Amino acid sequence: MKSAVRTLLFILLLFPFALFAQLTGKVYDNLSLPSKILKSDRKYAVYLPPGYETSDRSYPVLYLLHGAGDDQTGWVQFGEVLNITDKAIADGSATAMVIIMPDANTGRRGYFNDIKGDWNYEDFFFKEFVPYVEKKYRIKSEKRFRAIAGLSMGGGGTFMYALHHPEMFSSACPLSAAVGPLTLDDARKAYTKNNPNLPDSVIVSYYNQHSALQLINNVPDSLKKAVRWYIDDGDDDFLYEGNCLVHIAMRKKEIPHEFRVRDGGHTWTYWRSSLPSVLAFVSDAFHQY
């Protein structure tokens, strides 16, 4: 009898911990895959939602891009993606999802193909990285279940990736985004600083593909509603001008979008407060709003 009582007490004591484990997601931030395009191993982090390891279901996915100076651990360490996403899923404001965080700060910094054509990160992302993680994890591969977001440099990556590939993403959420050169003269100055012998035709072509303003102005009418946009920038952010001009360009082009200007600057405090809204926004599409 005493043995049975001890067993029962042990189970009762263990139960809260087992329940807690089921309600908590997991983050792995030192994973890698080989890249033939970049001729190197590429690191990434992943957030797996509560119950992932004990279920057989497939999940929607959010690609979450870090800013300049950070790597795949940025959203984990400073963005508190685990705690914030667990809480959002628990309170019902976000659906359970897998979050993939690539490293774009090794070898060279940035999410784009280099203007000289010798470092093609964007090619790596779409041709190697996305197929790899969508095969490795139980991720739904349809457009409506795929979203992208990012801060600063990653906000710029979010703009370019969703504008270059509107067939890929249901939602895009640039935060405090570096939107690219605002004018062709700005582009000439930026691109020739380290590459003084670039032909002007190359500069013009690259600018047209890496300026959010240019890409937005050239969106065909048939694709105006292809992506759901949530744009967020602090009122004290030094990148305010580009984000405001993007908002104006989208208004003139009649591209539906949400534009938020909140109190704050270019800081992790601001981006941590942005993440719950991002999770809720992308979940609307995942839920079939």
Backbone bond lengths (Angstrom), bond angles and torsions (degrees), N, CA, C in turn:
res aa  C-N    CA-C-N  psi(-1)  N-CA   C-N-CA  omega(-1)  CA-C   N-CA-C  phi
1 M - - - 1.462 - - 1.520 111.43 -
2 K 1.346 115.23 -46.20 1.464 119.61 179.45 1.521 110.64 -60.35
3 S 1.338 116.03 -37.51 1.465 120.26 179.39 1.520 110.68 -63.62
4 A 1.305 116.74 -40.85 1.466 120.92 179.73 1.522 111.03 -65.66
5 V 1.338 115.73 -40.50 1.471 120.22 178.85 1.522 110.44 -63.46
6 R 1.360 115.46 -44.16 1.469 118.95 179.33 1.526 110.75 -61.29
7 T 1.331 116.39 -40.67 1.471 120.55 179.17 1.522 110.86 -62.92
8 L 1.349 115.79 -43.23 1.458 120.58 179.38 1.524 111.28 -62.97
9 L 1.326 116.22 -44.36 1.461 120.17 178.58 1.524 110.92 -61.93
10 F 1.323 117.14 -39.77 1.456 121.64 179.60 1.531 110.55 -62.34
11 I 1.333 115.34 -42.81 1.466 119.83 179.83 1.527 110.60 -65.20
12 L 1.332 116.79 -42.21 1.466 120.69 -179.64 1.517 111.52 -65.07
13 L 1.330 116.39 -37.50 1.458 120.07 178.29 1.522 111.49 -70.83
14 L 1.313 115.71 -35.34 1.459 120.23 -177.67 1.513 112.11 -76.30
15 F 1.339 116.94 -29.51 1.464 121.44 -172.87 1.530 113.90 -55.33
16 P 1.355 119.69 -46.57 1.461 118.26 179.81 1.522 112.95 -59.54
17 F 1.322 116.86 -36.83 1.457 119.31 179.23 1.520 111.15 -68.77
18 A 1.331 116.82 -39.23 1.462 120.77 177.33 1.525 110.43 -65.02
19 L 1.338 116.17 -41.33 1.457 120.26 178.50 1.526 110.61 -64.25
20 F 1.335 116.31 -42.52 1.460 120.75 179.61 1.531 111.09 -61.10
21 A 1.336 115.41 -40.62 1.464 120.04 -179.99 1.520 111.11 -61.92
22 Q 1.346 116.53 -35.89 1.463 120.26 179.90 1.525 111.60 -70.55
23 L 1.339 117.60 -23.42 1.460 121.44 -176.57 1.521 112.55 -95.68
24 T 1.318 117.17 3.89 1.452 121.21 -176.36 1.522 110.38 -117.03
25 G 1.324 115.41 132.33 1.454 119.46 174.94 1.515 110.73 -78.02
26 K 1.331 115.87 -177.58 1.456 121.51 178.02 1.518 109.91 -133.24
27 V 1.336 114.91 147.27 1.461 121.12 176.71 1.521 109.37 -124.01
28 Y 1.315 116.21 134.39 1.462 123.21 172.35 1.523 106.32 -122.05
29 D 1.346 117.02 122.19 1.466 118.78 -170.13 1.528 114.45 -119.51
30 N 1.325 117.31 13.87 1.464 118.88 179.99 1.535 110.59 -134.18
31 L 1.312 115.64 42.11 1.457 122.08 179.76 1.527 109.34 -91.61
32 S 1.325 117.11 163.32 1.464 119.05 -178.72 1.522 111.03 -153.95
33 L 1.316 114.93 161.96 1.454 122.51 174.15 1.519 107.84 -142.82
34 P 1.325 118.46 152.04 1.464 120.49 177.45 1.527 110.89 -81.16
35 S 1.327 116.47 142.11 1.464 121.33 177.50 1.521 110.02 -121.47
36 K 1.321 116.08 120.58 1.461 120.09 172.98 1.529 110.57 -73.19
37 I 1.327 116.58 -34.46 1.468 120.39 -177.41 1.521 110.89 -66.45
38 L 1.334 117.44 -42.83 1.466 121.44 -178.36 1.524 112.25 -97.49
39 K 1.318 116.08 -0.83 1.472 121.82 175.88 1.534 111.77 53.70
40 S 1.322 115.52 44.58 1.464 120.65 -179.65 1.517 109.11 -164.97
41 D 1.335 115.58 164.58 1.452 119.79 170.46 1.521 108.76 -79.97
42 R 1.333 116.07 139.22 1.464 120.75 -177.76 1.526 109.15 -116.38
43 K 1.320 116.67 131.33 1.458 121.09 -179.30 1.530 110.97 -88.68
44 Y 1.315 114.32 158.01 1.455 120.48 174.00 1.524 108.74 -158.09
45 A 1.322 115.48 163.75 1.467 122.20 174.20 1.520 108.41 -119.95
46 V 1.334 115.89 156.98 1.462 120.17 178.73 1.516 109.71 -140.22
47 Y 1.324 115.64 139.09 1.460 122.93 169.32 1.523 107.50 -105.23
48 L 1.337 116.11 125.62 1.455 122.45 176.22 1.524 108.24 -109.95
49 P 1.318 118.44 128.83 1.467 120.76 -172.20 1.515 112.28 -72.37
50 P 1.329 117.64 164.61 1.467 120.92 176.97 1.523 110.79 -54.81
51 G 1.321 116.10 135.01 1.452 120.89 178.04 1.512 114.97 87.09
52 Y 1.333 117.40 -4.27 1.475 119.51 -176.71 1.524 111.18 -58.41
53 E 1.314 116.79 -45.07 1.463 120.54 -172.78 1.521 113.23 -74.22
54 T 1.321 117.17 -15.21 1.465 119.21 -179.49 1.522 112.75 -110.02
55 S 1.324 117.25 1.74 1.462 120.55 -179.38 1.521 110.39 -109.29
56 D 1.323 115.29 169.32 1.465 121.71 175.07 1.520 112.16 -112.93
57 R 1.316 116.90 1.32 1.461 120.62 -174.69 1.524 111.36 -76.16
58 S 1.333 115.32 160.47 1.464 121.38 173.51 1.520 108.83 -100.67
59 Y 1.341 116.19 153.72 1.462 121.71 -171.74 1.525 111.89 -123.04
60 P 1.332 116.85 152.03 1.464 119.03 168.32 1.527 109.99 -67.92
61 V 1.335 116.05 165.62 1.459 119.69 -174.18 1.525 110.96 -133.35
62 L 1.311 114.99 140.65 1.464 123.28 172.27 1.520 108.05 -117.36
63 Y 1.338 116.68 122.14 1.461 121.54 172.02 1.524 107.05 -89.59
64 L 1.329 116.29 119.49 1.459 122.53 -171.88 1.526 108.66 -117.12
65 L 1.341 116.51 114.31 1.459 122.62 -170.11 1.527 111.28 -100.82
66 H 1.333 115.77 136.14 1.465 121.51 179.34 1.533 111.13 -83.52
67 G 1.324 115.74 174.15 1.455 121.60 179.18 1.521 112.23 -99.91
68 A 1.332 115.89 178.19 1.460 121.98 -179.71 1.526 110.07 -62.66
69 G 1.323 115.73 136.33 1.457 120.76 179.59 1.513 114.00 93.33
70 D 1.334 117.08 -18.56 1.460 121.42 174.96 1.527 109.35 -100.43
71 D 1.325 115.64 -178.63 1.457 121.14 174.69 1.531 107.24 -140.60
72 Q 1.316 117.68 -157.90 1.465 120.69 -175.98 1.525 112.82 -63.84
73 T 1.329 117.58 -14.42 1.463 120.48 179.88 1.527 112.66 -89.35
74 G 1.322 118.19 -6.70 1.458 120.99 -174.57 1.523 113.35 -57.98
75 W 1.331 116.48 -52.61 1.461 119.84 -179.50 1.524 111.67 -68.73
76 V 1.325 116.87 -22.73 1.469 120.46 177.86 1.527 110.24 -77.40
77 Q 1.332 115.95 -51.85 1.460 121.45 -173.41 1.526 112.03 -75.86
78 F 1.335 116.54 -50.12 1.464 120.91 -173.15 1.531 112.55 -99.41
79 G 1.332 115.69 -29.37 1.459 119.72 -177.87 1.510 114.36 -86.80
80 E 1.344 116.88 -9.68 1.472 122.46 177.02 1.532 111.27 52.44
81 V 1.335 115.25 44.04 1.461 120.24 -174.88 1.525 111.51 -60.72
82 L 1.328 118.59 -34.39 1.463 120.96 -178.58 1.518 111.16 -63.95
83 N 1.322 117.51 -55.17 1.465 121.16 -176.23 1.527 111.20 -65.37
84 I 1.333 116.98 -42.91 1.465 120.55 -176.13 1.528 110.69 -67.47
85 T 1.338 117.22 -42.45 1.463 119.64 -178.64 1.519 111.22 -72.24
86 D 1.326 117.45 -41.07 1.472 119.74 175.40 1.527 110.79 -55.68
87 K 1.317 116.10 -44.89 1.465 120.25 -178.38 1.521 111.24 -65.16
88 A 1.349 116.76 -42.56 1.461 120.51 -179.25 1.526 111.79 -64.51
89 I 1.327 116.25 -39.08 1.471 119.94 177.36 1.530 110.21 -67.77
90 A 1.330 116.46 -41.26 1.463 120.84 -178.11 1.531 112.09 -65.14
91 D 1.341 117.55 -38.53 1.467 119.13 -178.10 1.529 112.95 -88.40
92 G 1.336 116.68 -0.02 1.462 120.53 174.71 1.513 115.58 85.64
93 S 1.340 118.20 1.95 1.465 119.66 179.47 1.522 112.43 -78.31
94 A 1.338 116.79 -15.84 1.470 121.52 176.95 1.520 108.71 -136.59
95 T 1.316 114.97 148.58 1.452 119.88 174.73 1.526 109.69 -84.96
96 A 1.328 116.69 158.51 1.461 119.96 177.15 1.521 109.52 -63.44
97 M 1.315 116.58 131.69 1.462 121.79 -177.41 1.514 109.98 -148.50
98 V 1.318 115.67 159.06 1.460 122.62 169.37 1.518 107.57 -92.00
99 I 1.333 117.25 137.51 1.466 121.38 177.49 1.519 108.19 -118.40
100 I 1.326 116.04 125.21 1.458 122.56 -178.23 1.521 108.74 -110.79
101 M 1.342 116.28 129.01 1.475 121.57 -176.39 1.531 109.47 -124.72
102 P 1.332 118.23 101.06 1.468 120.99 -177.93 1.529 112.10 -80.91
103 D 1.324 116.02 159.90 1.459 122.85 174.44 1.524 109.37 -95.72
104 A 1.333 116.20 120.66 1.468 120.98 176.65 1.526 110.39 -121.97
105 N 1.326 115.86 35.82 1.467 119.43 -176.99 1.527 111.66 -132.14
106 T 1.334 116.91 19.54 1.457 120.99 179.90 1.517 109.04 -121.37
107 G 1.319 117.43 137.02 1.463 121.20 -174.93 1.514 109.10 86.19
108 R 1.314 115.58 -73.17 1.462 122.34 169.32 1.522 107.83 -139.95
109 R 1.302 115.52 158.85 1.456 120.75 -176.33 1.524 110.39 -93.26
110 G 1.326 116.67 129.91 1.459 120.25 172.47 1.510 113.74 129.84
111 Y 1.341 114.80 164.11 1.454 122.93 -174.89 1.528 113.63 -102.25
112 F 1.348 118.25 1.88 1.456 120.11 -172.57 1.521 111.81 -108.13
113 N 1.318 115.64 164.18 1.456 120.32 167.60 1.527 107.69 -69.63
114 D 1.327 116.40 135.84 1.464 120.85 -179.67 1.523 110.50 -64.93
115 I 1.315 116.72 148.78 1.460 121.29 -177.71 1.530 111.72 -62.76
116 K 1.331 117.41 -25.52 1.465 120.70 178.98 1.531 112.16 -86.30
117 G 1.328 116.64 -8.09 1.457 120.49 175.97 1.515 115.28 81.00
118 D 1.342 118.07 12.57 1.466 119.85 -177.13 1.535 112.96 -107.41
119 W 1.315 118.07 8.28 1.474 122.17 175.88 1.529 106.94 -150.66
120 N 1.322 116.74 97.19 1.459 120.72 -168.87 1.534 111.44 -107.20
121 Y 1.339 114.84 74.73 1.465 119.99 -176.03 1.528 111.65 -67.32
122 E 1.317 117.18 -40.22 1.464 118.81 -179.37 1.526 110.85 -62.98
123 D 1.325 117.47 -38.97 1.466 120.62 175.08 1.526 110.27 -60.46
124 F 1.341 116.06 -44.03 1.468 120.39 177.15 1.520 110.95 -57.87
125 F 1.326 116.97 -45.43 1.468 120.89 -175.39 1.525 111.15 -60.22
126 F 1.317 117.50 -47.61 1.459 120.10 -174.11 1.534 113.42 -85.83
127 K 1.309 117.03 -32.70 1.466 119.60 -175.36 1.529 113.45 -91.05
128 E 1.331 117.44 -26.26 1.462 120.17 -177.41 1.525 112.72 -118.90
129 F 1.320 117.26 -49.58 1.462 120.48 -170.77 1.526 112.55 -69.07
130 V 1.330 116.97 -53.99 1.466 119.73 -178.65 1.535 111.24 -59.43
131 P 1.338 119.44 -48.82 1.477 117.91 177.38 1.527 113.15 -59.43
132 Y 1.333 117.10 -36.17 1.465 120.55 -178.70 1.526 111.13 -64.36
133 V 1.346 117.59 -52.61 1.467 119.27 -174.96 1.519 111.15 -71.85
134 E 1.329 117.92 -30.11 1.454 119.38 -179.28 1.527 111.32 -76.87
135 K 1.310 116.58 -14.39 1.460 120.86 172.11 1.525 110.62 -90.26
136 K 1.334 116.47 -36.67 1.472 120.91 -175.73 1.522 111.70 -73.60
137 Y 1.333 117.23 -37.41 1.458 121.37 -177.48 1.535 110.16 -110.14
138 R 1.323 115.14 159.42 1.459 119.86 179.86 1.529 108.62 -80.11
139 I 1.328 114.72 80.36 1.458 122.94 -175.47 1.526 109.20 -116.05
140 K 1.326 115.64 133.37 1.463 120.41 174.65 1.542 108.54 -69.78
141 S 1.309 116.08 135.17 1.464 119.44 -172.74 1.525 114.07 -101.60
142 E 1.349 117.16 1.53 1.466 118.66 177.54 1.525 111.02 -76.33
143 K 1.324 116.74 151.65 1.468 122.83 -179.40 1.520 112.46 -52.08
144 R 1.327 117.30 -43.91 1.470 119.86 -173.71 1.513 112.44 -65.13
145 F 1.337 117.63 -18.37 1.457 121.50 -179.90 1.528 112.28 -104.53
146 R 1.338 117.52 16.85 1.466 121.53 -179.69 1.523 109.05 -126.63
147 A 1.345 116.80 129.18 1.462 121.99 179.82 1.524 109.20 -135.01
148 I 1.334 115.06 164.54 1.464 120.27 -179.77 1.523 109.37 -140.84
149 A 1.326 115.78 143.74 1.463 122.10 177.84 1.521 108.00 -152.40
150 G 1.321 116.12 162.62 1.458 119.28 178.14 1.508 111.15 -179.16
151 L 1.326 115.45 164.03 1.459 121.08 -177.85 1.528 111.18 -114.26
152 S 1.321 116.34 144.53 1.461 124.00 174.12 1.538 111.00 53.77
153 M 1.322 118.87 -114.28 1.466 120.60 175.23 1.529 109.97 -56.34
154 G 1.326 117.00 -38.54 1.454 121.13 176.88 1.522 112.63 -70.41
155 G 1.335 116.87 -26.45 1.460 119.90 172.31 1.515 110.70 -67.85
156 G 1.341 115.97 -38.18 1.457 120.02 173.78 1.512 111.39 -63.64
157 G 1.344 116.05 -41.76 1.452 120.06 176.03 1.521 111.60 -61.46
158 T 1.321 116.65 -38.14 1.462 121.57 178.16 1.518 111.07 -62.01
159 F 1.340 116.79 -47.26 1.471 120.66 177.05 1.523 110.76 -57.51
160 M 1.334 117.00 -52.46 1.460 120.23 -173.84 1.522 112.06 -66.31
161 Y 1.326 116.93 -43.49 1.460 119.35 -177.39 1.524 111.08 -64.33
162 A 1.336 117.04 -43.81 1.470 119.82 -178.86 1.524 111.67 -71.78
163 L 1.337 117.41 -32.27 1.465 120.13 178.04 1.524 111.56 -78.22
164 H 1.330 117.04 -33.78 1.467 120.41 175.88 1.529 111.61 -73.07
165 H 1.337 116.79 -33.33 1.466 121.55 -174.12 1.530 110.93 -132.99
166 P 1.330 117.76 65.30 1.473 119.22 179.27 1.520 113.10 -65.40
167 E 1.339 116.59 -16.38 1.464 119.90 176.93 1.522 112.29 -75.52
168 M 1.337 116.69 -9.61 1.468 120.75 -174.82 1.528 113.69 -94.67
169 F 1.340 117.50 -32.91 1.465 120.24 -167.12 1.526 111.93 -121.64
170 S 1.324 115.59 136.10 1.460 120.08 175.19 1.521 111.05 -80.75
171 S 1.340 116.85 -33.98 1.466 121.48 -177.49 1.523 109.61 -139.87
172 A 1.337 115.39 150.57 1.466 121.70 176.75 1.520 108.37 -139.42
173 C 1.345 116.15 133.40 1.461 121.10 -174.28 1.526 110.51 -131.76
174 P 1.335 118.31 85.62 1.459 120.78 176.10 1.537 110.40 -78.20
175 L 1.323 116.52 131.85 1.455 122.85 179.43 1.521 109.12 -116.64
176 S 1.341 116.77 126.14 1.472 120.41 178.09 1.522 110.39 46.58
177 A 1.318 116.52 48.63 1.466 121.71 -165.37 1.524 113.21 -77.22
178 A 1.339 114.70 141.91 1.458 122.02 164.47 1.522 105.95 -83.71
179 V 1.323 117.50 103.75 1.465 121.52 -167.33 1.528 112.89 -86.79
180 G 1.331 117.79 1.04 1.452 120.81 -178.22 1.524 111.26 95.76
181 P 1.329 117.96 175.90 1.466 120.82 -178.95 1.526 111.31 -57.68
182 L 1.332 115.85 138.17 1.465 120.11 -178.14 1.526 111.87 -83.34
183 T 1.343 116.56 -23.84 1.463 121.01 178.31 1.518 108.85 -138.96
184 L 1.325 115.59 165.15 1.455 120.36 177.36 1.525 110.79 -65.27
185 D 1.324 117.46 -35.87 1.475 119.83 177.41 1.527 110.37 -63.68
186 D 1.321 116.80 -40.49 1.472 119.92 175.73 1.524 110.28 -59.46
187 A 1.321 115.76 -41.65 1.463 120.38 -179.58 1.522 110.86 -64.48
188 R 1.316 117.15 -43.69 1.470 120.41 179.91 1.526 110.91 -59.05
189 K 1.324 116.22 -43.86 1.466 120.35 179.98 1.527 111.08 -64.82
190 A 1.315 116.35 -42.99 1.473 120.47 -176.50 1.525 111.46 -70.00
191 Y 1.338 116.68 -44.36 1.462 119.77 -172.47 1.522 113.03 -78.04
192 T 1.341 116.93 -27.74 1.469 118.97 -179.41 1.521 112.82 -88.80
193 K 1.324 117.24 -6.41 1.461 119.98 -179.69 1.517 111.46 -58.54
194 N 1.349 115.96 -44.78 1.463 120.29 179.36 1.522 113.00 -106.11
195 N 1.336 115.86 -4.39 1.466 120.84 -179.05 1.525 109.14 -136.75
196 P 1.332 117.52 71.98 1.468 121.06 -171.46 1.525 114.99 -65.26
197 N 1.319 117.88 -17.92 1.467 119.86 -175.59 1.519 113.58 -101.86
198 L 1.317 117.54 15.71 1.458 119.97 179.68 1.522 111.15 -67.25
199 P 1.322 118.37 132.06 1.474 120.42 174.07 1.523 110.61 -62.73
200 D 1.324 116.81 144.12 1.460 120.53 -177.88 1.530 111.19 -62.28
201 S 1.323 117.02 -31.49 1.466 119.91 179.65 1.530 110.85 -63.73
202 V 1.330 116.89 -35.74 1.463 121.34 177.83 1.528 110.03 -67.84
203 I 1.324 116.03 -41.83 1.465 120.91 179.17 1.524 111.01 -61.89
204 V 1.332 116.28 -46.56 1.467 120.87 -179.34 1.531 110.59 -61.38
205 S 1.314 116.29 -44.92 1.467 120.51 -179.71 1.530 111.06 -63.00
206 Y 1.322 116.65 -44.14 1.460 120.81 -178.59 1.532 110.39 -66.93
207 Y 1.320 116.70 -40.92 1.462 121.32 177.74 1.526 110.97 -59.87
208 N 1.304 117.08 -43.46 1.461 120.63 -178.81 1.526 112.26 -63.45
209 Q 1.330 117.32 -25.96 1.456 121.99 -179.39 1.525 113.88 -97.45
210 H 1.344 117.52 -8.84 1.465 119.86 -174.94 1.526 113.37 -132.17
211 S 1.305 116.37 21.01 1.458 122.48 169.59 1.523 107.47 -114.90
212 A 1.314 116.60 118.47 1.461 119.23 -179.96 1.517 111.14 -57.82
213 L 1.337 117.15 -37.26 1.465 120.08 -179.75 1.522 111.43 -62.68
214 Q 1.326 117.53 -43.91 1.458 120.89 178.68 1.520 111.24 -64.42
215 L 1.311 116.00 -44.08 1.456 119.70 -178.80 1.529 111.65 -64.52
216 I 1.332 116.57 -40.71 1.462 120.50 179.29 1.526 110.64 -65.40
217 N 1.325 116.90 -42.85 1.464 120.31 -179.98 1.521 112.40 -64.00
218 N 1.333 116.63 -21.48 1.464 120.68 -178.08 1.530 113.48 -104.21
219 V 1.327 117.60 7.98 1.468 119.79 177.67 1.533 109.04 -65.93
220 P 1.332 118.07 124.29 1.474 119.61 177.93 1.524 110.87 -68.17
221 D 1.322 116.28 154.67 1.464 120.92 -177.85 1.521 111.78 -56.33
222 S 1.317 117.29 -33.97 1.461 121.18 -176.73 1.520 113.13 -67.76
223 L 1.356 117.43 -16.73 1.463 121.05 -176.77 1.532 113.17 -112.71
224 K 1.323 117.55 9.67 1.464 120.10 -177.49 1.528 112.56 -60.87
225 K 1.322 116.82 -30.24 1.462 120.51 -178.39 1.524 111.91 -110.91
226 A 1.327 117.02 19.06 1.462 120.68 -176.22 1.520 112.28 -69.83
227 V 1.335 116.62 -30.01 1.467 121.86 -177.23 1.524 108.68 -128.17
228 R 1.318 116.67 139.06 1.468 122.07 173.17 1.527 107.70 -87.07
229 W 1.335 117.11 126.81 1.463 121.60 -173.39 1.522 111.41 -111.58
230 Y 1.343 114.78 134.54 1.469 122.20 171.74 1.528 106.47 -130.44
231 I 1.328 116.51 110.44 1.470 122.54 -174.80 1.524 108.11 -113.45
232 D 1.326 116.88 129.15 1.464 121.67 -172.32 1.526 108.93 -135.84
233 D 1.347 116.62 128.70 1.468 120.22 -178.63 1.521 109.34 -150.74
234 G 1.325 116.55 137.03 1.455 120.71 -178.55 1.523 113.27 -73.72
235 D 1.323 116.00 152.26 1.470 119.53 -178.42 1.523 112.52 -71.18
236 D 1.337 117.83 -15.20 1.460 121.37 176.89 1.532 112.35 -108.24
237 D 1.326 117.26 13.00 1.460 121.48 -177.52 1.524 110.33 -77.91
238 F 1.339 117.20 135.54 1.468 120.20 -178.92 1.531 112.55 -70.19
239 L 1.335 117.53 -12.42 1.467 121.49 178.03 1.534 111.87 -96.07
240 Y 1.324 116.49 18.44 1.466 120.61 -174.42 1.522 112.44 -60.42
241 E 1.346 117.68 -37.64 1.461 119.43 -172.66 1.524 111.76 -62.49
242 G 1.323 116.16 -49.11 1.456 119.19 -178.82 1.516 112.37 -61.69
243 N 1.340 116.94 -40.42 1.454 120.06 -179.82 1.527 111.89 -67.82
244 C 1.323 116.73 -38.35 1.469 119.77 177.00 1.528 111.20 -67.12
245 L 1.341 117.14 -38.73 1.461 120.18 178.71 1.528 111.22 -67.26
246 V 1.320 116.51 -35.55 1.468 119.72 175.55 1.535 109.90 -63.57
247 H 1.321 116.51 -44.29 1.469 120.67 177.76 1.524 110.70 -57.71
248 I 1.329 116.59 -46.42 1.472 120.81 180.00 1.529 110.63 -63.47
249 A 1.334 115.94 -43.24 1.469 119.70 179.28 1.523 111.13 -61.92
250 M 1.326 117.09 -40.78 1.464 120.04 178.42 1.521 111.52 -66.73
251 R 1.325 116.76 -37.92 1.467 119.86 176.72 1.518 110.61 -62.12
252 K 1.319 116.47 -46.62 1.469 120.48 -179.25 1.525 111.38 -65.02
253 K 1.312 115.98 -35.26 1.466 121.58 -178.72 1.526 111.33 -82.93
254 E 1.333 116.84 -6.71 1.465 123.62 -178.57 1.527 111.47 60.39
255 I 1.341 114.84 44.25 1.457 121.80 173.94 1.528 107.69 -95.72
256 P 1.315 119.25 115.44 1.470 120.50 -178.48 1.532 110.79 -60.61
257 H 1.324 115.92 137.58 1.460 119.93 178.66 1.521 109.54 -166.30
258 E 1.319 115.15 158.17 1.458 122.22 170.90 1.529 107.63 -102.04
259 F 1.323 116.92 132.45 1.465 121.34 -179.69 1.514 108.18 -126.78
260 R 1.332 115.92 121.24 1.459 121.19 -176.69 1.528 110.21 -120.35
261 V 1.306 116.20 129.00 1.464 122.06 169.05 1.525 106.49 -119.00
262 R 1.326 115.14 115.72 1.465 120.32 -177.24 1.531 109.61 -119.89
263 D 1.301 115.53 169.44 1.459 121.04 179.33 1.527 109.37 -69.16
264 G 1.339 116.75 123.55 1.454 119.32 177.64 1.508 113.10 148.14
265 G 1.327 114.97 173.29 1.453 121.44 -177.69 1.514 111.76 -121.92
266 H 1.330 114.52 -155.65 1.460 122.17 -175.92 1.529 108.11 -89.37
267 T 1.349 115.88 71.98 1.462 120.29 -170.93 1.526 110.72 -139.04
268 W 1.330 115.16 160.39 1.455 120.31 176.38 1.526 111.21 -67.22
269 T 1.318 117.15 -29.30 1.467 119.13 175.33 1.522 110.14 -57.67
270 Y 1.321 115.74 -42.13 1.469 120.54 179.36 1.527 110.88 -67.67
271 W 1.335 117.63 -46.15 1.469 120.73 -175.14 1.521 112.42 -70.10
272 R 1.343 116.83 -33.18 1.469 118.88 174.32 1.530 110.29 -62.13
273 S 1.326 115.90 -38.01 1.469 118.93 179.33 1.523 111.66 -74.88
274 S 1.338 117.51 -18.55 1.467 121.33 177.42 1.524 112.16 -79.50
275 L 1.331 116.80 -32.70 1.454 120.53 -169.83 1.531 113.88 -58.62
276 P 1.335 121.07 -42.44 1.475 118.38 178.31 1.524 112.94 -58.28
277 S 1.327 117.53 -38.47 1.463 120.31 178.78 1.521 111.23 -68.26
278 V 1.333 116.75 -37.07 1.463 121.00 176.44 1.533 110.04 -62.22
279 L 1.320 116.69 -47.28 1.465 121.12 -179.38 1.526 111.02 -60.92
280 A 1.328 116.74 -41.06 1.466 120.25 178.75 1.527 110.94 -67.07
281 F 1.334 116.55 -40.86 1.461 120.94 -178.03 1.522 111.98 -64.38
282 V 1.333 117.16 -48.78 1.470 119.08 -178.82 1.529 110.35 -68.49
283 S 1.338 116.92 -29.36 1.471 120.08 179.59 1.521 111.76 -66.72
284 D 1.335 117.29 -28.12 1.461 119.51 178.15 1.527 110.81 -57.60
285 A 1.333 116.36 -42.86 1.463 120.28 178.00 1.525 110.82 -71.76
286 F 1.324 116.37 -40.55 1.464 119.75 178.58 1.530 110.98 -60.31
287 H 1.344 115.39 -35.16 1.452 120.43 -177.87 1.531 113.16 -81.75
288 Q 1.329 117.41 -5.33 1.460 123.92 -172.58 1.531 108.53 66.43
289 Y 1.327 114.96 72.32 1.473 121.75 -176.08 1.521 111.24 -63.50
